[in-house]
Amino acid sequence: MSTITLPKFEYHELKKKASAYEAMIRIPHYYLKGKSAQKLDSRVERSLKEYLVGKTKKIKSVADLM
């Protein structure tokens, strides 16, 4: 077994990346089929078209919607 010595900053960066990767793995994956998949596909397509036309607006928080 070997020992590796890292600078404190590098250690914290590696630790941060590892926890982000771990959180990404824990997100559940759902696969839709049939009518529900088609419905979601059409909503995404419609939303992308609205975005490209400029009908959407950027917000900083949910409070900007109210």
Secondary structure, DSSP 4 states (H G I P E B T S, - for coil): -------HHHHHHHHHHHHHHHHHHHS------HHHHHHHHHHHHHHHHHHHHT-----SSGGGG-
